[in-house]
Amino acid sequence: MSQKVRGVVARSKGAPVTIETIVIPDPGPGEAVVAVQACGVCHTDLHYREGGINDEFPFLLGHEAAGVVESVGEGVTNVQPGDFVILNWRAVCGNCRSCLRGRPWLCFSTFNATQKMTLEDGTVLSPALGIGAFADKTLVAAGQCTKVDPSVPATTAGLLGCGVMAGIGAAINTGNVGRGDSVAVFGCGGVGDAAIAGALLAGASTIVAVDIDDRKLEWARQFGATHTCNSKTTDPVEYIKSVTGGNGADVCIEAIGHPAVYKQAFEARDLAGTVVLVGVPRPDMVLELPFIEVFGRGGQLKSSWYGDCLPSRDFPMLVALHQQGRLPLDKFVSETISLDAVEEAFHKMERGEVLRSVVVL
């Protein structure tokens, strides 16, 4: 029997979000209903509200979440009712050409729940990243549920569902940061600071944080930055070279998604170095680089989707590192809020006042 619960909905482009009653069907084959315990307010949710992802309004927002499985549909074997899970938006299919080549973290055919959640009048909702977790409960594909240790608070665990995993993965998985490497991270919001934490975990010896906000640069030091650069007043390319023996960084991670910043990251890397783009650009943005420099510098220019993570592998591992005191996931939580405070949380995020506001349900 379907259920009616509260959910945060973006009805039209740029309009303030509202709390609506949403209808959740019983889980069908391969699906699960999850009682959401906590969900982080991610910039991607704001992109959805602003129409920056697509125009399939109304959206049920929220995706960076953890909770408890309430019920499962036919054929579900990976989770059962009562399991504590982090929700992911990369349910691996196991059958596409990438999966069959042994690269499931690059799965080309990830999937979501088949059934739709709706408003009371029957209007179909588009769940953000196939999740829609600014709600008391949500319907997902069972493969979007990753079981982890229930002793970790949901407010902490849920952050691995998107931004923190994206940043850590950009450093460890995509950037392949290794012991003794120098790393520069452009943009010190939640994703950028997670990239810094990931670089520290991987053994980087020099970690340069670049931002235009001194407050964010101070936060970056708490996650492992050894040097900071305010690019409003200091040329970041020259600064990065000055602290890396004149060479540039081995790995530059762009966590903004802006062509001008990406060009700085490109110019700040050492010969044969790596640039990783994990920031999400707008669809209308265009990047221009001197083509001879792309060839002449060598190395790799890479993009990182969700930190090239494999949730079943990476989520439990990162939770374990947090429990060992080696990954301070709790430091990303700036505040906990109620469901009706999401709109104000967007404004705080835009003003750079928080790393993560986390909705507690």
Contacts in CASP RR format, 6 or more apart in sequence:
PFRMAT RR
TARGET T0000
AUTHOR 0000-0000-0000
METHOD contacts of the structure
MODEL  1
MSQKVRGVVARSKGAPVTIETIVIPDPGPGEAVVAVQACGVCHTDLHYRE
GGINDEFPFLLGHEAAGVVESVGEGVTNVQPGDFVILNWRAVCGNCRSCL
RGRPWLCFSTFNATQKMTLEDGTVLSPALGIGAFADKTLVAAGQCTKVDP
SVPATTAGLLGCGVMAGIGAAINTGNVGRGDSVAVFGCGGVGDAAIAGAL
LAGASTIVAVDIDDRKLEWARQFGATHTCNSKTTDPVEYIKSVTGGNGAD
VCIEAIGHPAVYKQAFEARDLAGTVVLVGVPRPDMVLELPFIEVFGRGGQ
LKSSWYGDCLPSRDFPMLVALHQQGRLPLDKFVSETISLDAVEEAFHKME
RGEVLRSVVVL
1 26 0 8 1.000
2 23 0 8 1.000
2 24 0 8 1.000
2 25 0 8 1.000
2 26 0 8 1.000
3 23 0 8 1.000
3 24 0 8 1.000
3 33 0 8 1.000
3 137 0 8 1.000
4 21 0 8 1.000
4 22 0 8 1.000
4 23 0 8 1.000
4 24 0 8 1.000
4 120 0 8 1.000
5 21 0 8 1.000
5 22 0 8 1.000
5 24 0 8 1.000
5 135 0 8 1.000
5 136 0 8 1.000
5 137 0 8 1.000
6 19 0 8 1.000
6 20 0 8 1.000
6 21 0 8 1.000
6 22 0 8 1.000
6 135 0 8 1.000
6 136 0 8 1.000
6 339 0 8 1.000
7 19 0 8 1.000
7 20 0 8 1.000
7 21 0 8 1.000
7 22 0 8 1.000
7 60 0 8 1.000
7 134 0 8 1.000
7 135 0 8 1.000
7 136 0 8 1.000
7 339 0 8 1.000
8 17 0 8 1.000
8 18 0 8 1.000
8 19 0 8 1.000
8 20 0 8 1.000
8 60 0 8 1.000
8 61 0 8 1.000
8 62 0 8 1.000
8 134 0 8 1.000
8 135 0 8 1.000
8 339 0 8 1.000
8 342 0 8 1.000
9 17 0 8 1.000
9 18 0 8 1.000
9 19 0 8 1.000
9 20 0 8 1.000
9 22 0 8 1.000
9 58 0 8 1.000
9 59 0 8 1.000
9 60 0 8 1.000
9 61 0 8 1.000
9 119 0 8 1.000
9 125 0 8 1.000
10 17 0 8 1.000
10 48 0 8 1.000
10 49 0 8 1.000
10 57 0 8 1.000
10 58 0 8 1.000
10 59 0 8 1.000
10 61 0 8 1.000
11 18 0 8 1.000
11 57 0 8 1.000
11 58 0 8 1.000
12 57 0 8 1.000
12 58 0 8 1.000
13 49 0 8 1.000
13 50 0 8 1.000
13 51 0 8 1.000
13 55 0 8 1.000
13 57 0 8 1.000
14 49 0 8 1.000
14 50 0 8 1.000
14 51 0 8 1.000
15 49 0 8 1.000
16 343 0 8 1.000
17 49 0 8 1.000
17 61 0 8 1.000
17 342 0 8 1.000
17 343 0 8 1.000
17 346 0 8 1.000
19 339 0 8 1.000
19 340 0 8 1.000
20 119 0 8 1.000
20 120 0 8 1.000
21 119 0 8 1.000
21 120 0 8 1.000
22 60 0 8 1.000
22 117 0 8 1.000
22 118 0 8 1.000
22 119 0 8 1.000
22 120 0 8 1.000
22 125 0 8 1.000
22 135 0 8 1.000
23 117 0 8 1.000
23 118 0 8 1.000
23 119 0 8 1.000
23 120 0 8 1.000
23 122 0 8 1.000
24 33 0 8 1.000
24 117 0 8 1.000
24 135 0 8 1.000
24 137 0 8 1.000
24 138 0 8 1.000
24 139 0 8 1.000
25 115 0 8 1.000
25 116 0 8 1.000
25 117 0 8 1.000
25 139 0 8 1.000
26 33 0 8 1.000
26 71 0 8 1.000
26 73 0 8 1.000
27 33 0 8 1.000
27 71 0 8 1.000
27 72 0 8 1.000
27 73 0 8 1.000
27 76 0 8 1.000
27 113 0 8 1.000
27 115 0 8 1.000
27 139 0 8 1.000
27 142 0 8 1.000
28 73 0 8 1.000
28 74 0 8 1.000
28 114 0 8 1.000
28 115 0 8 1.000
29 73 0 8 1.000
29 74 0 8 1.000
29 75 0 8 1.000
29 114 0 8 1.000
30 72 0 8 1.000
30 73 0 8 1.000
30 74 0 8 1.000
30 75 0 8 1.000
30 76 0 8 1.000
30 141 0 8 1.000
30 142 0 8 1.000
30 143 0 8 1.000
31 72 0 8 1.000
31 73 0 8 1.000
31 76 0 8 1.000
31 113 0 8 1.000
31 114 0 8 1.000
31 115 0 8 1.000
31 139 0 8 1.000
31 140 0 8 1.000
31 141 0 8 1.000
31 142 0 8 1.000
32 69 0 8 1.000
32 70 0 8 1.000
32 71 0 8 1.000
32 72 0 8 1.000
32 73 0 8 1.000
32 76 0 8 1.000
32 79 0 8 1.000
32 139 0 8 1.000
32 140 0 8 1.000
32 141 0 8 1.000
32 142 0 8 1.000
32 143 0 8 1.000
32 144 0 8 1.000
32 145 0 8 1.000
33 69 0 8 1.000
33 70 0 8 1.000
33 71 0 8 1.000
33 72 0 8 1.000
33 137 0 8 1.000
33 138 0 8 1.000
33 139 0 8 1.000
34 65 0 8 1.000
34 67 0 8 1.000
34 68 0 8 1.000
34 69 0 8 1.000
34 70 0 8 1.000
34 85 0 8 1.000
34 87 0 8 1.000
34 133 0 8 1.000
34 137 0 8 1.000
34 138 0 8 1.000
34 139 0 8 1.000
34 140 0 8 1.000
34 145 0 8 1.000
35 67 0 8 1.000
35 68 0 8 1.000
35 69 0 8 1.000
35 70 0 8 1.000
35 136 0 8 1.000
35 137 0 8 1.000
36 65 0 8 1.000
36 66 0 8 1.000
36 67 0 8 1.000
36 133 0 8 1.000
36 135 0 8 1.000
36 136 0 8 1.000
36 137 0 8 1.000
36 138 0 8 1.000
36 361 0 8 1.000
37 65 0 8 1.000
37 66 0 8 1.000
37 67 0 8 1.000
37 68 0 8 1.000
37 154 0 8 1.000
37 360 0 8 1.000
37 361 0 8 1.000
38 65 0 8 1.000
38 66 0 8 1.000
38 67 0 8 1.000
38 153 0 8 1.000
38 154 0 8 1.000
38 155 0 8 1.000
38 157 0 8 1.000
38 158 0 8 1.000
38 336 0 8 1.000
38 358 0 8 1.000
38 359 0 8 1.000
38 360 0 8 1.000
38 361 0 8 1.000
39 62 0 8 1.000
39 63 0 8 1.000
39 64 0 8 1.000
39 65 0 8 1.000
39 66 0 8 1.000
39 133 0 8 1.000
39 134 0 8 1.000
39 158 0 8 1.000
39 358 0 8 1.000
39 359 0 8 1.000
39 361 0 8 1.000
40 62 0 8 1.000
40 64 0 8 1.000
40 65 0 8 1.000
40 158 0 8 1.000
40 159 0 8 1.000
40 356 0 8 1.000
40 357 0 8 1.000
40 358 0 8 1.000
40 359 0 8 1.000
41 62 0 8 1.000
41 64 0 8 1.000
41 337 0 8 1.000
41 342 0 8 1.000
41 345 0 8 1.000
41 346 0 8 1.000
41 349 0 8 1.000
41 356 0 8 1.000
41 357 0 8 1.000
41 358 0 8 1.000
41 359 0 8 1.000
42 62 0 8 1.000
42 63 0 8 1.000
42 64 0 8 1.000
42 162 0 8 1.000
42 163 0 8 1.000
42 356 0 8 1.000
43 280 0 8 1.000
43 349 0 8 1.000
44 53 0 8 1.000
44 63 0 8 1.000
44 128 0 8 1.000
44 129 0 8 1.000
44 162 0 8 1.000
44 280 0 8 1.000
45 61 0 8 1.000
45 62 0 8 1.000
45 63 0 8 1.000
45 128 0 8 1.000
45 134 0 8 1.000
45 342 0 8 1.000
45 346 0 8 1.000
46 346 0 8 1.000
46 349 0 8 1.000
46 350 0 8 1.000
47 53 0 8 1.000
47 280 0 8 1.000
48 59 0 8 1.000
48 61 0 8 1.000
48 128 0 8 1.000
49 59 0 8 1.000
49 61 0 8 1.000
49 346 0 8 1.000
51 57 0 8 1.000
52 282 0 8 1.000
52 283 0 8 1.000
54 126 0 8 1.000
56 126 0 8 1.000
57 126 0 8 1.000
58 119 0 8 1.000
58 123 0 8 1.000
58 125 0 8 1.000
58 126 0 8 1.000
59 125 0 8 1.000
59 126 0 8 1.000
59 127 0 8 1.000
59 128 0 8 1.000
60 117 0 8 1.000
60 125 0 8 1.000
60 126 0 8 1.000
60 127 0 8 1.000
60 128 0 8 1.000
60 132 0 8 1.000
60 134 0 8 1.000
60 135 0 8 1.000
60 138 0 8 1.000
61 128 0 8 1.000
61 132 0 8 1.000
61 134 0 8 1.000
61 342 0 8 1.000
62 128 0 8 1.000
62 129 0 8 1.000
62 131 0 8 1.000
62 132 0 8 1.000
62 133 0 8 1.000
62 134 0 8 1.000
62 135 0 8 1.000
63 87 0 8 1.000
63 89 0 8 1.000
63 127 0 8 1.000
63 128 0 8 1.000
63 129 0 8 1.000
63 130 0 8 1.000
63 131 0 8 1.000
63 132 0 8 1.000
63 133 0 8 1.000
63 161 0 8 1.000
63 162 0 8 1.000
64 133 0 8 1.000
64 158 0 8 1.000
64 159 0 8 1.000
64 161 0 8 1.000
64 162 0 8 1.000
64 163 0 8 1.000
64 356 0 8 1.000
65 86 0 8 1.000
65 87 0 8 1.000
65 131 0 8 1.000
65 133 0 8 1.000
65 138 0 8 1.000
65 154 0 8 1.000
65 158 0 8 1.000
65 161 0 8 1.000
66 84 0 8 1.000
66 85 0 8 1.000
66 86 0 8 1.000
66 87 0 8 1.000
66 148 0 8 1.000
66 154 0 8 1.000
66 157 0 8 1.000
66 158 0 8 1.000
66 161 0 8 1.000
67 84 0 8 1.000
67 85 0 8 1.000
67 86 0 8 1.000
67 87 0 8 1.000
67 154 0 8 1.000
68 82 0 8 1.000
68 83 0 8 1.000
68 84 0 8 1.000
68 85 0 8 1.000
69 79 0 8 1.000
69 80 0 8 1.000
69 81 0 8 1.000
69 82 0 8 1.000
69 83 0 8 1.000
69 85 0 8 1.000
69 145 0 8 1.000
70 81 0 8 1.000
70 82 0 8 1.000
70 137 0 8 1.000
71 81 0 8 1.000
72 79 0 8 1.000
72 80 0 8 1.000
72 81 0 8 1.000
72 142 0 8 1.000
73 142 0 8 1.000
76 142 0 8 1.000
78 142 0 8 1.000
78 143 0 8 1.000
78 145 0 8 1.000
78 147 0 8 1.000
79 85 0 8 1.000
79 142 0 8 1.000
79 143 0 8 1.000
79 145 0 8 1.000
79 147 0 8 1.000
83 145 0 8 1.000
83 147 0 8 1.000
84 147 0 8 1.000
84 148 0 8 1.000
84 149 0 8 1.000
84 150 0 8 1.000
84 154 0 8 1.000
84 157 0 8 1.000
85 145 0 8 1.000
85 146 0 8 1.000
85 147 0 8 1.000
85 148 0 8 1.000
86 145 0 8 1.000
86 146 0 8 1.000
86 148 0 8 1.000
86 157 0 8 1.000
86 158 0 8 1.000
86 160 0 8 1.000
86 161 0 8 1.000
86 311 0 8 1.000
86 315 0 8 1.000
87 131 0 8 1.000
87 133 0 8 1.000
87 138 0 8 1.000
87 140 0 8 1.000
87 144 0 8 1.000
87 145 0 8 1.000
87 146 0 8 1.000
87 158 0 8 1.000
87 161 0 8 1.000
88 143 0 8 1.000
88 144 0 8 1.000
88 145 0 8 1.000
88 146 0 8 1.000
88 161 0 8 1.000
88 311 0 8 1.000
88 315 0 8 1.000
89 110 0 8 1.000
89 112 0 8 1.000
89 129 0 8 1.000
89 130 0 8 1.000
89 131 0 8 1.000
89 144 0 8 1.000
89 161 0 8 1.000
89 162 0 8 1.000
89 306 0 8 1.000
90 105 0 8 1.000
90 107 0 8 1.000
90 110 0 8 1.000
90 306 0 8 1.000
90 309 0 8 1.000
90 311 0 8 1.000
91 110 0 8 1.000
91 111 0 8 1.000
91 112 0 8 1.000
91 140 0 8 1.000
91 141 0 8 1.000
91 142 0 8 1.000
91 143 0 8 1.000
91 144 0 8 1.000
92 99 0 8 1.000
92 104 0 8 1.000
92 105 0 8 1.000
92 107 0 8 1.000
92 110 0 8 1.000
92 143 0 8 1.000
92 310 0 8 1.000
92 311 0 8 1.000
92 312 0 8 1.000
93 99 0 8 1.000
93 107 0 8 1.000
93 109 0 8 1.000
93 110 0 8 1.000
93 111 0 8 1.000
94 100 0 8 1.000
94 104 0 8 1.000
94 107 0 8 1.000
95 109 0 8 1.000
96 107 0 8 1.000
96 108 0 8 1.000
96 109 0 8 1.000
97 108 0 8 1.000
98 104 0 8 1.000
98 106 0 8 1.000
98 107 0 8 1.000
98 108 0 8 1.000
99 107 0 8 1.000
99 108 0 8 1.000
99 109 0 8 1.000
104 310 0 8 1.000
105 173 0 8 1.000
105 308 0 8 1.000
105 309 0 8 1.000
105 310 0 8 1.000
105 313 0 8 1.000
106 308 0 8 1.000
111 141 0 8 1.000
112 127 0 8 1.000
112 130 0 8 1.000
112 131 0 8 1.000
112 140 0 8 1.000
112 141 0 8 1.000
112 144 0 8 1.000
113 130 0 8 1.000
113 139 0 8 1.000
113 140 0 8 1.000
113 141 0 8 1.000
113 144 0 8 1.000
114 141 0 8 1.000
115 139 0 8 1.000
116 124 0 8 1.000
116 125 0 8 1.000
117 124 0 8 1.000
117 125 0 8 1.000
117 127 0 8 1.000
117 132 0 8 1.000
117 138 0 8 1.000
117 139 0 8 1.000
118 124 0 8 1.000
118 125 0 8 1.000
119 125 0 8 1.000
125 132 0 8 1.000
127 138 0 8 1.000
129 162 0 8 1.000
130 140 0 8 1.000
130 144 0 8 1.000
131 138 0 8 1.000
131 140 0 8 1.000
131 144 0 8 1.000
132 138 0 8 1.000
134 339 0 8 1.000
134 342 0 8 1.000
134 359 0 8 1.000
135 361 0 8 1.000
136 361 0 8 1.000
146 311 0 8 1.000
146 312 0 8 1.000
146 315 0 8 1.000
146 316 0 8 1.000
147 316 0 8 1.000
148 157 0 8 1.000
148 315 0 8 1.000
148 316 0 8 1.000
148 319 0 8 1.000
149 316 0 8 1.000
149 319 0 8 1.000
149 320 0 8 1.000
149 323 0 8 1.000
151 323 0 8 1.000
152 319 0 8 1.000
152 322 0 8 1.000
152 323 0 8 1.000
153 330 0 8 1.000
154 360 0 8 1.000
155 330 0 8 1.000
155 333 0 8 1.000
155 336 0 8 1.000
155 358 0 8 1.000
155 360 0 8 1.000
156 322 0 8 1.000
156 329 0 8 1.000
156 330 0 8 1.000
156 333 0 8 1.000
157 319 0 8 1.000
157 329 0 8 1.000
159 165 0 8 1.000
159 329 0 8 1.000
159 332 0 8 1.000
159 333 0 8 1.000
159 356 0 8 1.000
159 358 0 8 1.000
160 314 0 8 1.000
160 315 0 8 1.000
160 318 0 8 1.000
160 319 0 8 1.000
160 329 0 8 1.000
161 311 0 8 1.000
161 315 0 8 1.000
162 306 0 8 1.000
163 190 0 8 1.000
163 191 0 8 1.000
163 194 0 8 1.000
164 190 0 8 1.000
164 191 0 8 1.000
164 194 0 8 1.000
164 329 0 8 1.000
164 332 0 8 1.000
165 194 0 8 1.000
165 306 0 8 1.000
165 307 0 8 1.000
165 309 0 8 1.000
165 311 0 8 1.000
165 314 0 8 1.000
165 315 0 8 1.000
165 318 0 8 1.000
166 191 0 8 1.000
166 194 0 8 1.000
166 278 0 8 1.000
166 304 0 8 1.000
166 306 0 8 1.000
166 307 0 8 1.000
166 309 0 8 1.000
167 190 0 8 1.000
167 191 0 8 1.000
167 192 0 8 1.000
167 194 0 8 1.000
167 195 0 8 1.000
167 198 0 8 1.000
167 253 0 8 1.000
167 255 0 8 1.000
167 278 0 8 1.000
167 304 0 8 1.000
167 307 0 8 1.000
168 194 0 8 1.000
168 195 0 8 1.000
168 197 0 8 1.000
168 198 0 8 1.000
168 201 0 8 1.000
168 307 0 8 1.000
168 318 0 8 1.000
168 327 0 8 1.000
169 194 0 8 1.000
169 195 0 8 1.000
169 198 0 8 1.000
169 304 0 8 1.000
169 307 0 8 1.000
169 308 0 8 1.000
169 309 0 8 1.000
169 314 0 8 1.000
170 191 0 8 1.000
170 195 0 8 1.000
170 253 0 8 1.000
170 255 0 8 1.000
170 276 0 8 1.000
170 278 0 8 1.000
170 304 0 8 1.000
170 307 0 8 1.000
170 308 0 8 1.000
171 177 0 8 1.000
171 183 0 8 1.000
171 195 0 8 1.000
171 196 0 8 1.000
171 198 0 8 1.000
171 199 0 8 1.000
171 201 0 8 1.000
171 202 0 8 1.000
171 204 0 8 1.000
171 251 0 8 1.000
171 253 0 8 1.000
171 276 0 8 1.000
172 198 0 8 1.000
172 201 0 8 1.000
172 202 0 8 1.000
173 304 0 8 1.000
173 307 0 8 1.000
173 308 0 8 1.000
173 309 0 8 1.000
173 314 0 8 1.000
174 276 0 8 1.000
174 278 0 8 1.000
174 302 0 8 1.000
174 303 0 8 1.000
174 304 0 8 1.000
174 307 0 8 1.000
174 308 0 8 1.000
175 251 0 8 1.000
175 253 0 8 1.000
175 274 0 8 1.000
175 276 0 8 1.000
175 302 0 8 1.000
175 304 0 8 1.000
176 251 0 8 1.000
176 274 0 8 1.000
177 183 0 8 1.000
177 198 0 8 1.000
177 199 0 8 1.000
177 202 0 8 1.000
177 203 0 8 1.000
177 204 0 8 1.000
177 250 0 8 1.000
177 251 0 8 1.000
178 202 0 8 1.000
178 203 0 8 1.000
178 204 0 8 1.000
179 202 0 8 1.000
179 203 0 8 1.000
179 204 0 8 1.000
179 205 0 8 1.000
180 203 0 8 1.000
180 204 0 8 1.000
180 205 0 8 1.000
180 206 0 8 1.000
181 199 0 8 1.000
181 202 0 8 1.000
181 203 0 8 1.000
181 204 0 8 1.000
181 205 0 8 1.000
181 206 0 8 1.000
181 250 0 8 1.000
181 251 0 8 1.000
182 204 0 8 1.000
182 205 0 8 1.000
182 206 0 8 1.000
182 207 0 8 1.000
182 208 0 8 1.000
182 243 0 8 1.000
182 244 0 8 1.000
182 248 0 8 1.000
182 249 0 8 1.000
182 250 0 8 1.000
182 251 0 8 1.000
182 270 0 8 1.000
183 195 0 8 1.000
183 196 0 8 1.000
183 199 0 8 1.000
183 204 0 8 1.000
183 206 0 8 1.000
183 207 0 8 1.000
183 208 0 8 1.000
183 249 0 8 1.000
183 250 0 8 1.000
183 251 0 8 1.000
183 252 0 8 1.000
183 253 0 8 1.000
184 207 0 8 1.000
184 208 0 8 1.000
184 210 0 8 1.000
184 236 0 8 1.000
184 240 0 8 1.000
184 248 0 8 1.000
184 249 0 8 1.000
184 251 0 8 1.000
184 252 0 8 1.000
184 253 0 8 1.000
184 265 0 8 1.000
184 268 0 8 1.000
184 269 0 8 1.000
185 192 0 8 1.000
185 195 0 8 1.000
185 196 0 8 1.000
185 199 0 8 1.000
185 207 0 8 1.000
185 208 0 8 1.000
185 209 0 8 1.000
185 210 0 8 1.000
185 220 0 8 1.000
185 225 0 8 1.000
185 252 0 8 1.000
185 253 0 8 1.000
185 255 0 8 1.000
186 210 0 8 1.000
186 211 0 8 1.000
186 236 0 8 1.000
186 252 0 8 1.000
186 253 0 8 1.000
186 254 0 8 1.000
186 255 0 8 1.000
186 256 0 8 1.000
186 261 0 8 1.000
186 264 0 8 1.000
186 265 0 8 1.000
187 209 0 8 1.000
187 210 0 8 1.000
187 211 0 8 1.000
187 216 0 8 1.000
187 254 0 8 1.000
187 255 0 8 1.000
187 256 0 8 1.000
187 261 0 8 1.000
188 196 0 8 1.000
188 209 0 8 1.000
188 210 0 8 1.000
188 211 0 8 1.000
188 213 0 8 1.000
188 216 0 8 1.000
188 217 0 8 1.000
188 219 0 8 1.000
188 220 0 8 1.000
188 225 0 8 1.000
188 255 0 8 1.000
189 211 0 8 1.000
189 216 0 8 1.000
189 219 0 8 1.000
189 255 0 8 1.000
189 352 0 8 1.000
189 355 0 8 1.000
190 255 0 8 1.000
190 332 0 8 1.000
190 355 0 8 1.000
190 356 0 8 1.000
191 255 0 8 1.000
191 278 0 8 1.000
191 279 0 8 1.000
192 220 0 8 1.000
192 253 0 8 1.000
192 255 0 8 1.000
192 278 0 8 1.000
193 219 0 8 1.000
193 220 0 8 1.000
193 223 0 8 1.000
193 332 0 8 1.000
193 355 0 8 1.000
194 223 0 8 1.000
194 332 0 8 1.000
195 253 0 8 1.000
195 255 0 8 1.000
195 278 0 8 1.000
196 207 0 8 1.000
196 209 0 8 1.000
196 220 0 8 1.000
196 223 0 8 1.000
196 224 0 8 1.000
196 225 0 8 1.000
197 223 0 8 1.000
197 224 0 8 1.000
197 327 0 8 1.000
197 328 0 8 1.000
198 327 0 8 1.000
199 207 0 8 1.000
199 224 0 8 1.000
199 251 0 8 1.000
199 253 0 8 1.000
200 207 0 8 1.000
200 223 0 8 1.000
200 224 0 8 1.000
201 321 0 8 1.000
201 326 0 8 1.000
201 327 0 8 1.000
204 251 0 8 1.000
205 226 0 8 1.000
206 226 0 8 1.000
206 227 0 8 1.000
206 243 0 8 1.000
206 244 0 8 1.000
206 249 0 8 1.000
207 224 0 8 1.000
207 225 0 8 1.000
207 226 0 8 1.000
207 227 0 8 1.000
208 225 0 8 1.000
208 226 0 8 1.000
208 227 0 8 1.000
208 228 0 8 1.000
208 229 0 8 1.000
208 239 0 8 1.000
208 240 0 8 1.000
208 243 0 8 1.000
208 244 0 8 1.000
208 249 0 8 1.000
209 217 0 8 1.000
209 220 0 8 1.000
209 221 0 8 1.000
209 225 0 8 1.000
209 227 0 8 1.000
209 228 0 8 1.000
209 229 0 8 1.000
210 228 0 8 1.000
210 229 0 8 1.000
210 231 0 8 1.000
210 236 0 8 1.000
210 240 0 8 1.000
210 264 0 8 1.000
211 217 0 8 1.000
211 220 0 8 1.000
211 228 0 8 1.000
211 229 0 8 1.000
211 230 0 8 1.000
211 231 0 8 1.000
212 230 0 8 1.000
212 231 0 8 1.000
212 232 0 8 1.000
213 230 0 8 1.000
213 352 0 8 1.000
214 230 0 8 1.000
215 352 0 8 1.000
216 352 0 8 1.000
217 225 0 8 1.000
217 228 0 8 1.000
217 229 0 8 1.000
217 230 0 8 1.000
218 228 0 8 1.000
219 355 0 8 1.000
220 228 0 8 1.000
221 228 0 8 1.000
222 328 0 8 1.000
222 331 0 8 1.000
223 328 0 8 1.000
223 331 0 8 1.000
227 239 0 8 1.000
227 243 0 8 1.000
229 236 0 8 1.000
229 239 0 8 1.000
229 240 0 8 1.000
231 264 0 8 1.000
236 264 0 8 1.000
236 268 0 8 1.000
237 264 0 8 1.000
237 267 0 8 1.000
237 268 0 8 1.000
240 248 0 8 1.000
240 249 0 8 1.000
240 252 0 8 1.000
240 268 0 8 1.000
241 247 0 8 1.000
241 248 0 8 1.000
241 268 0 8 1.000
244 270 0 8 1.000
247 270 0 8 1.000
247 271 0 8 1.000
248 268 0 8 1.000
248 269 0 8 1.000
248 270 0 8 1.000
249 268 0 8 1.000
249 269 0 8 1.000
249 270 0 8 1.000
249 273 0 8 1.000
250 269 0 8 1.000
250 270 0 8 1.000
250 273 0 8 1.000
250 274 0 8 1.000
251 269 0 8 1.000
251 273 0 8 1.000
251 274 0 8 1.000
251 275 0 8 1.000
251 276 0 8 1.000
252 265 0 8 1.000
252 266 0 8 1.000
252 268 0 8 1.000
252 269 0 8 1.000
252 273 0 8 1.000
252 274 0 8 1.000
252 275 0 8 1.000
252 276 0 8 1.000
253 265 0 8 1.000
253 275 0 8 1.000
253 276 0 8 1.000
253 278 0 8 1.000
254 261 0 8 1.000
254 262 0 8 1.000
254 265 0 8 1.000
254 275 0 8 1.000
254 276 0 8 1.000
254 277 0 8 1.000
254 278 0 8 1.000
254 279 0 8 1.000
255 278 0 8 1.000
255 279 0 8 1.000
256 262 0 8 1.000
256 279 0 8 1.000
257 277 0 8 1.000
257 279 0 8 1.000
257 280 0 8 1.000
257 281 0 8 1.000
257 285 0 8 1.000
258 281 0 8 1.000
258 285 0 8 1.000
259 281 0 8 1.000
259 285 0 8 1.000
259 286 0 8 1.000
259 287 0 8 1.000
259 288 0 8 1.000
262 275 0 8 1.000
262 277 0 8 1.000
262 287 0 8 1.000
263 287 0 8 1.000
263 288 0 8 1.000
263 289 0 8 1.000
265 275 0 8 1.000
266 275 0 8 1.000
266 289 0 8 1.000
266 293 0 8 1.000
266 297 0 8 1.000
266 301 0 8 1.000
269 275 0 8 1.000
269 297 0 8 1.000
271 297 0 8 1.000
271 298 0 8 1.000
271 299 0 8 1.000
272 297 0 8 1.000
272 298 0 8 1.000
272 299 0 8 1.000
273 297 0 8 1.000
273 298 0 8 1.000
273 299 0 8 1.000
273 300 0 8 1.000
274 299 0 8 1.000
274 300 0 8 1.000
274 301 0 8 1.000
274 302 0 8 1.000
275 300 0 8 1.000
275 301 0 8 1.000
275 302 0 8 1.000
276 302 0 8 1.000
276 303 0 8 1.000
276 304 0 8 1.000
277 301 0 8 1.000
277 302 0 8 1.000
277 303 0 8 1.000
277 304 0 8 1.000
278 303 0 8 1.000
278 304 0 8 1.000
278 307 0 8 1.000
294 301 0 8 1.000
309 315 0 8 1.000
318 327 0 8 1.000
318 329 0 8 1.000
321 327 0 8 1.000
322 328 0 8 1.000
322 329 0 8 1.000
322 330 0 8 1.000
331 355 0 8 1.000
332 355 0 8 1.000
332 356 0 8 1.000
333 355 0 8 1.000
333 356 0 8 1.000
333 358 0 8 1.000
334 353 0 8 1.000
334 354 0 8 1.000
334 355 0 8 1.000
334 356 0 8 1.000
334 357 0 8 1.000
335 354 0 8 1.000
335 357 0 8 1.000
335 358 0 8 1.000
336 357 0 8 1.000
336 358 0 8 1.000
336 359 0 8 1.000
336 360 0 8 1.000
337 344 0 8 1.000
337 345 0 8 1.000
337 357 0 8 1.000
337 358 0 8 1.000
337 359 0 8 1.000
337 360 0 8 1.000
338 359 0 8 1.000
338 360 0 8 1.000
339 359 0 8 1.000
339 361 0 8 1.000
341 357 0 8 1.000
341 359 0 8 1.000
342 359 0 8 1.000
345 354 0 8 1.000
345 357 0 8 1.000
345 359 0 8 1.000
348 354 0 8 1.000
348 357 0 8 1.000
349 357 0 8 1.000
END
